[in-house]
Amino acid sequence: MERLQKFLAHTGIASRRACEKLIAEGQVKVNGKTVREMGIKINPEIDIVEVGGKVVKDRAEKIYILLHKPKGYVTTMRDPQGRPKVTDLLKGLKTRVYPVGRLDFDTTGLLLLTNDGELTYALTHPKHQVGKTYVALVKGVPDQDKLKRFSKGLRLADGPTAPAKVKLLKKQGNNSQLEVTIHEGRNRQIRRMCETIGHPVLELKRVSMGFLNLEGLEPGQYRLLTKSEVKRLKEKINRNYKKQSFQTP
């Protein structure tokens, strides 16, 4: 037996949060009956699950892609403005995959795409403590007092951030290059954090996520994660989650 939203995420329908929303909206049926309860359990071998009137088939083979996102691409599956999507860069891929989190239209760098909804949920949830490191070219040169504010958390319009790591890499004319590591994934978070200390971002690139980096990939190129990388990634998530659970009173 398996929880309905977890089963849907495993099949690659969407992330677990998105699957919960589908259930709440009444778009999911089990054996012909609409289900809105989150806790319901099903037997994937027996029960027939439908989403939007279509039967959810057996679990697809999981695919994990590491992409070097260039500028000028959106990380949404649909764009009202008709701009290029990151999935347009995946030539010949028959299995549908989804971006893990988002990078802004003008932000470049490391982006994961997968049809593994559970992994997507784990990587985008701050409780799993998966660090994402960015290199930001910012206007001006922030002093140490401003940089220390990152380690304490910055107050944004949607609430305070978790503590972040930051260091000044180098000065670049009248501007400077910062390395920032966060564990959250709020909308335009790095840009808003830098604006808060008075040094808006001019260019932004995500250079790593956990132990994964862009080595060997030019903008627009991608590769499949190896089995050992997927295993290591999942083990890291599980370790961080257990550590976080143990520390929580």
Residue frames relative to the residue before (quaternion, step in Angstrom):
aa qw qx qy qz dx dy dz
M 1.0000 0.0000 0.0000 0.0000 0.00 0.00 0.00
E 0.0355 -0.8066 0.5891 -0.0331 3.56 -1.04 0.80
R 0.5401 -0.6157 0.4577 0.3461 3.56 -1.04 0.75
L 0.5986 -0.6273 0.3725 0.3308 3.53 -0.96 0.95
Q 0.6972 0.4746 -0.2923 0.4508 3.61 0.79 -0.98
K 0.6286 0.5268 -0.3347 0.4640 3.57 1.11 -0.66
F 0.6270 0.5332 -0.3248 0.4658 3.57 1.03 -0.82
L 0.6661 0.5059 -0.3032 0.4565 3.58 0.90 -0.93
A 0.6483 0.5124 -0.3178 0.4650 3.57 0.99 -0.82
H 0.6455 0.5331 -0.3135 0.4483 3.57 1.01 -0.84
T 0.6741 0.4988 -0.3008 0.4542 3.58 1.05 -0.71
G 0.5336 -0.6562 0.3898 0.3642 3.57 1.26 -0.17
I 0.3174 0.7587 -0.5114 0.2492 3.61 1.24 0.30
A 0.7218 -0.2769 0.2321 0.5902 3.56 0.93 -0.97
S 0.6800 -0.4197 0.3543 0.4857 3.58 -1.25 -0.19
R 0.6681 -0.5128 0.3402 0.4181 3.58 -1.19 0.37
R 0.6322 0.5294 -0.3349 0.4560 3.59 0.99 -0.77
A 0.6653 0.4930 -0.3003 0.4735 3.55 0.96 -0.90
C 0.6304 0.5281 -0.3311 0.4626 3.60 1.06 -0.70
E 0.6239 0.5304 -0.3342 0.4665 3.57 1.05 -0.73
K 0.6324 0.5246 -0.3229 0.4697 3.55 1.07 -0.74
L 0.6283 0.5346 -0.3307 0.4584 3.59 1.01 -0.82
I 0.6437 0.5153 -0.3146 0.4703 3.57 1.01 -0.86
A 0.6723 0.5086 -0.2950 0.4498 3.57 0.86 -1.00
E 0.6860 0.4806 -0.2754 0.4718 3.58 1.08 -0.69
G 0.5020 -0.6851 0.4049 0.3387 3.59 1.28 -0.02
Q 0.4581 0.7039 -0.4348 0.3249 3.59 1.18 0.48
V 0.6788 0.4685 -0.2811 0.4906 3.58 1.30 -0.02
K 0.0948 -0.7834 0.6136 0.0288 3.54 -1.00 0.93
V 0.1321 -0.7523 0.6395 0.0871 3.53 -1.18 0.69
N 0.8314 -0.0803 -0.0165 0.5496 3.54 -0.59 1.21
G 0.7583 -0.4252 0.1904 0.4561 3.54 0.96 0.99
K 0.6858 0.4551 -0.2818 0.4932 3.59 1.25 -0.14
T 0.4712 -0.6767 0.4915 0.2801 3.57 -0.93 0.93
V 0.1390 -0.7959 0.5882 0.0359 3.55 -0.88 1.01
R 0.0777 -0.8013 0.5925 0.0289 3.56 -0.92 0.91
E 0.5512 0.6219 -0.3850 0.4014 3.59 1.29 -0.06
M 0.4246 -0.7333 0.4793 0.2288 3.57 -0.85 1.00
G 0.7268 0.4850 -0.2525 0.4157 3.56 1.00 -0.77
I 0.4466 0.7213 -0.4507 0.2777 3.57 1.22 -0.15
K 0.2240 -0.7726 0.5819 0.1198 3.56 -1.07 0.82
I 0.1506 -0.7898 0.5915 0.0604 3.53 -1.12 0.76
N 0.3615 -0.6655 0.5949 0.2694 3.52 -1.36 0.23
P 0.3549 -0.7809 0.4682 0.2121 3.63 -0.23 1.21
E 0.6419 0.5379 -0.3257 0.4389 3.58 1.18 -0.52
I 0.7698 0.3452 -0.1651 0.5108 3.59 1.15 -0.56
D 0.7266 0.4573 -0.2509 0.4472 3.57 0.77 -1.08
I 0.3111 -0.7282 0.5857 0.1733 3.55 -1.17 0.75
V 0.1012 -0.8072 0.5814 0.0040 3.55 -0.59 1.20
E 0.0841 -0.7899 0.6071 0.0181 3.55 -0.96 0.97
V 0.0864 -0.7560 0.6467 0.0526 3.54 -1.16 0.73
G 0.8384 -0.0112 -0.0367 0.5437 3.55 -0.63 1.15
G 0.7118 -0.4692 0.2491 0.4594 3.56 1.10 0.72
K 0.6692 0.4616 -0.3033 0.4970 3.59 1.27 -0.01
V 0.4675 -0.6827 0.4896 0.2750 3.55 -0.94 0.93
V 0.3703 -0.7090 0.5584 0.2201 3.55 -0.97 0.94
K 0.2950 -0.7916 0.5145 0.1471 3.55 -0.54 1.18
D 0.7511 -0.3694 0.2895 0.4643 3.52 -1.36 0.04
R 0.6621 -0.5456 0.3455 0.3803 3.52 -1.13 0.63
A 0.3786 -0.7233 0.5347 0.2183 3.53 -0.87 0.99
E 0.6089 -0.5310 0.4331 0.3997 3.52 -1.23 0.43
K 0.4198 -0.7250 0.4899 0.2411 3.56 -0.84 0.98
I 0.1099 -0.7816 0.6137 0.0178 3.52 -0.98 0.97
Y 0.0802 -0.7915 0.6059 0.0053 3.56 -0.96 0.94
I 0.0396 -0.8277 0.5575 -0.0500 3.56 -0.52 1.23
L 0.1771 -0.7484 0.6310 0.1023 3.54 -1.04 0.88
L 0.0714 -0.8222 0.5639 -0.0312 3.56 -0.56 1.24
H 0.2889 -0.6943 0.6251 0.2091 3.55 -1.15 0.70
K 0.2209 -0.8195 0.5187 0.1028 3.55 -0.07 1.33
P 0.2595 -0.7480 0.5870 0.1693 3.59 -0.89 0.92
K 0.6441 -0.4723 0.4068 0.4434 3.57 -1.30 0.04
G 0.7742 0.4113 -0.2546 0.4081 3.53 -1.27 0.37
Y 0.6547 0.4464 -0.3308 0.5126 3.57 1.21 0.49
V 0.3156 -0.7290 0.5732 0.2010 3.57 -1.09 0.74
T 0.3667 -0.7402 0.5236 0.2083 3.56 -1.16 0.59
T 0.4869 0.6087 -0.4631 0.4219 3.56 1.18 0.54
M 0.5577 -0.6178 0.4400 0.3371 3.57 -1.23 0.46
R 0.7699 0.1389 -0.0939 0.6158 3.58 1.25 -0.46
D 0.0728 -0.7967 0.5991 0.0340 3.55 -1.09 0.70
P 0.4316 -0.7292 0.4693 0.2487 3.61 -0.55 1.17
Q 0.6903 0.4810 -0.2787 0.4632 3.59 1.13 -0.60
G 0.4653 -0.7179 0.4181 0.3054 3.56 1.29 -0.03
R 0.3567 0.7452 -0.4958 0.2677 3.58 1.14 0.50
P 0.6366 -0.5329 0.3795 0.4084 3.61 -1.17 0.45
K 0.2680 -0.7558 0.5809 0.1396 3.58 -1.10 0.80
V 0.6043 -0.5752 0.4018 0.3777 3.56 -1.13 0.60
T 0.6156 0.5539 -0.3528 0.4357 3.59 1.09 -0.60
D 0.5439 0.6086 -0.4016 0.4154 3.60 1.22 -0.31
L 0.6355 0.5515 -0.3174 0.4373 3.57 1.22 -0.49
L 0.6339 0.5371 -0.3234 0.4528 3.59 1.26 -0.37
K 0.1201 -0.8466 0.5175 0.0330 3.54 0.19 1.29
G 0.8575 0.1758 -0.1320 0.4651 3.55 -0.99 0.90
L 0.4980 0.6512 -0.4397 0.3668 3.60 1.24 0.15
K 0.2669 -0.8043 0.5143 0.1316 3.59 -0.58 1.14
T 0.6683 0.4820 -0.2945 0.4841 3.58 1.14 -0.62
R 0.4059 -0.7178 0.5072 0.2505 3.57 -0.87 0.91
V 0.0530 -0.7909 0.6097 0.0035 3.56 -0.89 0.97
Y 0.2905 -0.7558 0.5702 0.1383 3.54 -1.28 0.47
P 0.5234 -0.6264 0.4645 0.3433 3.61 -1.05 0.67
V 0.3567 -0.6887 0.5893 0.2263 3.55 -1.16 0.72
G 0.7959 -0.0267 -0.0263 0.6043 3.57 -0.07 1.27
R 0.4213 -0.7059 0.5140 0.2448 3.55 -1.27 -0.24
L 0.1437 -0.7105 0.6740 0.1423 3.48 -1.38 0.40
D 0.5539 -0.6297 0.4305 0.3337 3.57 -0.99 0.84
F 0.7126 -0.4579 0.3463 0.4034 3.53 -1.35 0.42
D 0.7771 0.3313 -0.1650 0.5091 3.59 0.92 -0.92
T 0.5647 0.5854 -0.3921 0.4298 3.61 1.26 0.01
T 0.2207 -0.7808 0.5747 0.1065 3.55 -0.98 0.88
G 0.5488 0.6818 -0.4146 0.2492 3.53 -1.34 -0.08
L 0.8180 -0.3267 0.2123 0.4232 3.49 -1.40 -0.29
L 0.0799 0.7696 -0.6276 0.0865 3.52 -0.88 1.05
L 0.2394 -0.7548 0.5942 0.1414 3.56 -0.91 0.94
L 0.0581 -0.7612 0.6444 0.0435 3.55 -1.16 0.68
T 0.1128 0.8020 -0.5741 0.1207 3.57 -0.92 0.88
N 0.3633 -0.6832 0.5722 0.2716 3.54 -1.34 0.16
D 0.4899 0.6313 -0.4268 0.4234 3.56 1.32 0.37
G 0.2598 -0.8201 0.4932 0.1289 3.56 -0.07 1.30
E 0.6309 0.5384 -0.3400 0.4433 3.57 1.05 -0.73
L 0.6643 0.4905 -0.3112 0.4704 3.57 0.94 -0.83
T 0.6022 0.5569 -0.3476 0.4542 3.57 1.05 -0.76
Y 0.6543 0.5146 -0.3035 0.4636 3.56 0.92 -0.95
A 0.6841 0.5001 -0.2906 0.4444 3.57 0.88 -0.97
L 0.6961 0.4849 -0.2813 0.4486 3.59 0.92 -0.88
T 0.7284 0.4260 -0.2426 0.4787 3.59 1.08 -0.61
H 0.6167 0.5349 -0.3571 0.4539 3.60 1.24 -0.14
P 0.4755 -0.7184 0.4255 0.2771 3.62 -0.65 1.07
K 0.5770 0.6115 -0.3912 0.3744 3.62 1.10 -0.50
H 0.6645 0.5098 -0.3108 0.4493 3.59 1.17 -0.44
Q 0.3481 -0.8125 0.4346 0.1726 3.56 1.35 0.08
V 0.3178 0.7183 -0.5491 0.2856 3.59 0.86 0.95
G 0.3169 -0.7963 0.4899 0.1596 3.55 -0.41 1.25
K 0.1163 -0.7576 0.6395 0.0590 3.55 -1.09 0.84
T 0.1477 -0.8247 0.5450 0.0328 3.55 -0.61 1.19
Y 0.1148 -0.7949 0.5957 0.0050 3.53 -0.93 1.04
V 0.2150 -0.7041 0.6502 0.1878 3.52 -1.31 0.44
A 0.0655 -0.8227 0.5640 -0.0268 3.55 -0.62 1.18
L 0.2356 -0.7101 0.6441 0.1596 3.54 -0.99 0.90
V 0.0462 -0.8273 0.5593 -0.0238 3.57 -0.52 1.20
K 0.5648 -0.5961 0.4587 0.3396 3.51 -1.26 0.50
G 0.8149 0.1868 -0.1615 0.5243 3.57 -0.82 0.99
V 0.4236 -0.6742 0.5429 0.2672 3.54 -1.36 -0.17
P 0.2733 -0.7866 0.5294 0.1624 3.62 -0.33 1.19
D 0.4092 -0.6979 0.5252 0.2639 3.57 -1.04 0.75
Q 0.7230 -0.4628 0.3007 0.4156 3.56 -1.31 0.22
D 0.6106 0.5570 -0.3606 0.4323 3.60 1.03 -0.68
K 0.6587 0.4948 -0.3050 0.4778 3.57 1.03 -0.79
L 0.6591 0.5106 -0.3118 0.4558 3.58 0.97 -0.82
K 0.6219 0.5600 -0.3400 0.4290 3.60 1.06 -0.71
R 0.5681 0.6117 -0.3781 0.4002 3.57 1.18 -0.53
F 0.5726 0.5922 -0.3769 0.4236 3.60 1.16 -0.56
S 0.6859 0.5074 -0.2876 0.4352 3.58 0.94 -0.90
K 0.6899 0.4464 -0.2725 0.5005 3.58 1.23 -0.39
G 0.5297 -0.5922 0.4269 0.4318 3.55 1.25 -0.37
L 0.2300 -0.7808 0.5702 0.1114 3.55 -0.98 0.88
R 0.4000 -0.7127 0.5200 0.2481 3.57 -1.00 0.77
L 0.0758 -0.7908 0.6073 -0.0032 3.54 -0.67 1.22
A 0.7226 -0.4407 0.2954 0.4431 3.58 -1.26 0.14
D 0.7437 0.3651 -0.2174 0.5161 3.61 1.11 -0.62
G 0.7538 -0.3696 0.1897 0.5091 3.57 1.18 0.56
P 0.6567 -0.5266 0.3631 0.3995 3.58 -1.27 0.28
T 0.4255 -0.6800 0.5327 0.2696 3.56 -1.14 0.64
A 0.5508 -0.5398 0.4984 0.3961 3.52 -1.33 0.18
P 0.6441 -0.5070 0.3770 0.4313 3.62 -1.14 0.38
A 0.1185 -0.7874 0.6037 0.0386 3.56 -1.04 0.84
K 0.3966 -0.6858 0.5520 0.2603 3.53 -1.28 0.41
V 0.0571 0.7987 -0.5964 0.0562 3.57 -0.95 0.83
K 0.0612 0.7814 -0.6210 0.0101 3.54 -1.14 0.62
L 0.4743 -0.6517 0.5184 0.2855 3.53 -1.19 0.67
L 0.2756 -0.7836 0.5377 0.1447 3.58 -0.57 1.16
K 0.7603 -0.2591 0.1974 0.5621 3.57 0.84 -0.97
K 0.4505 -0.6277 0.5516 0.3143 3.52 -1.31 0.32
Q 0.1107 -0.7912 0.6011 0.0184 3.54 -1.04 0.84
G 0.7747 -0.1862 0.0741 0.5998 3.53 0.21 1.29
N 0.7860 -0.2222 0.2007 0.5409 3.58 -0.70 -1.08
N 0.6678 0.4731 -0.2835 0.4998 3.57 1.29 -0.06
S 0.2562 -0.7744 0.5576 0.1541 3.57 -1.27 -0.08
Q 0.3637 -0.7179 0.5599 0.1969 3.51 -1.29 0.51
L 0.1096 -0.8040 0.5841 0.0186 3.54 -0.76 1.11
E 0.2284 -0.7114 0.6397 0.1802 3.54 -1.27 0.51
V 0.0206 -0.8161 0.5751 -0.0526 3.57 -0.61 1.16
T 0.0905 -0.7872 0.6092 0.0320 3.58 -0.92 0.97
I 0.0084 -0.7953 0.6048 -0.0400 3.57 -0.79 1.07
H 0.3373 -0.7271 0.5591 0.2121 3.56 -1.32 0.31
E 0.6177 0.5224 -0.3412 0.4787 3.56 1.32 0.03
G 0.2416 -0.7751 0.5621 0.1579 3.55 -1.27 0.00
R 0.1672 0.8140 -0.5384 0.1402 3.58 0.87 0.90
N 0.6527 -0.5194 0.3837 0.3962 3.53 -1.25 0.42
R 0.8551 -0.0636 -0.0010 0.5146 3.58 -0.79 1.11
Q 0.1604 0.8586 -0.4799 0.0823 3.56 1.11 0.62
I 0.6763 0.4852 -0.3142 0.4565 3.61 0.77 -0.95
R 0.6507 0.5204 -0.3159 0.4539 3.57 0.93 -0.90
R 0.6895 0.4764 -0.2907 0.4616 3.59 0.91 -0.87
M 0.6202 0.5388 -0.3456 0.4535 3.59 1.06 -0.69
C 0.6813 0.4789 -0.2903 0.4714 3.56 0.93 -0.87
E 0.6160 0.5331 -0.3433 0.4674 3.58 1.06 -0.68
T 0.6260 0.5692 -0.3287 0.4196 3.57 1.06 -0.81
I 0.7284 0.3813 -0.2463 0.5132 3.60 1.04 -0.68
G 0.6054 -0.6216 0.3297 0.3720 3.58 1.28 0.24
H 0.6659 0.4534 -0.3044 0.5083 3.60 1.23 0.43
P 0.1735 -0.8406 0.5055 0.0876 3.59 0.29 1.26
V 0.5266 -0.6471 0.4660 0.2946 3.55 -1.17 0.71
L 0.2475 -0.7566 0.5919 0.1267 3.53 -1.03 0.91
E 0.7718 -0.0231 0.0290 0.6348 3.57 1.13 -0.76
L 0.0607 -0.8125 0.5798 -0.0013 3.56 -1.04 0.77
K 0.0223 0.7922 -0.6073 0.0557 3.55 -0.96 0.96
R 0.2815 -0.7193 0.6049 0.1937 3.58 -0.96 0.88
V 0.1847 -0.8351 0.5144 0.0623 3.56 -0.59 1.16
S 0.8181 0.0077 -0.0110 0.5750 3.60 1.16 -0.35
M 0.1004 -0.7318 0.6673 0.0950 3.50 -1.39 0.37
G 0.7881 -0.0468 -0.0221 0.6134 3.56 -0.33 1.25
F 0.7885 -0.2537 0.2182 0.5161 3.58 -0.81 -1.03
L 0.5570 0.6227 -0.3843 0.3927 3.60 1.26 -0.15
N 0.0047 0.7987 -0.6015 0.0161 3.58 -1.03 0.80
L 0.6356 -0.5796 0.3882 0.3309 3.57 -1.33 0.02
E 0.2714 0.8053 -0.4977 0.1736 3.58 1.22 0.21
G 0.8403 0.1969 -0.1637 0.4778 3.56 -0.85 1.02
L 0.6815 0.4691 -0.2841 0.4846 3.59 1.26 -0.03
E 0.2557 -0.7374 0.6082 0.1447 3.54 -0.87 1.01
P 0.6676 -0.4804 0.3491 0.4491 3.64 -1.16 0.35
G 0.7789 0.2930 -0.2522 0.4939 3.55 -0.88 1.03
Q 0.6382 0.5147 -0.3301 0.4678 3.59 1.24 -0.29
Y 0.0603 -0.7923 0.6066 0.0278 3.57 -1.22 0.47
R 0.1064 -0.7686 0.6254 0.0826 3.52 -1.36 0.22
L 0.5092 -0.6072 0.5033 0.3446 3.55 -1.27 0.31
L 0.4672 -0.6280 0.5305 0.3255 3.56 -1.10 0.63
T 0.4639 -0.6560 0.5137 0.3010 3.54 -1.12 0.64
K 0.6542 -0.5037 0.3773 0.4195 3.58 -1.22 0.33
S 0.6556 0.5111 -0.3171 0.4564 3.57 0.99 -0.81
E 0.6334 0.5211 -0.3333 0.4651 3.61 1.06 -0.68
V 0.6400 0.5110 -0.3234 0.4739 3.60 0.98 -0.83
K 0.6536 0.5117 -0.3088 0.4643 3.58 0.94 -0.89
R 0.6637 0.5050 -0.3009 0.4625 3.57 0.92 -0.92
L 0.6392 0.5351 -0.3202 0.4501 3.57 1.01 -0.84
K 0.6819 0.4798 -0.2849 0.4729 3.57 0.91 -0.92
E 0.6341 0.5244 -0.3299 0.4626 3.58 1.03 -0.76
K 0.6353 0.5260 -0.3248 0.4628 3.59 1.02 -0.80
I 0.6432 0.5204 -0.3181 0.4629 3.57 0.96 -0.86
N 0.6738 0.4992 -0.2931 0.4592 3.58 0.91 -0.94
R 0.6441 0.5166 -0.3250 0.4611 3.60 0.98 -0.81
N 0.6735 0.4979 -0.2984 0.4576 3.56 0.89 -0.93
Y 0.6500 0.5220 -0.3180 0.4515 3.57 1.02 -0.84
K 0.6621 0.4988 -0.3057 0.4684 3.58 0.95 -0.88
K 0.6414 0.5225 -0.3190 0.4625 3.56 1.03 -0.81
Q 0.6549 0.5120 -0.2995 0.4682 3.56 1.00 -0.90
S 0.6526 0.5196 -0.3028 0.4610 3.59 0.99 -0.88
F 0.6584 0.5191 -0.3036 0.4527 3.56 1.01 -0.83
Q 0.6970 0.4754 -0.2708 0.4634 3.56 1.07 -0.79
T 0.6174 0.5550 -0.3466 0.4367 3.59 1.20 -0.42
P 0.3799 -0.7448 0.4946 0.2374 3.63 -0.61 1.04
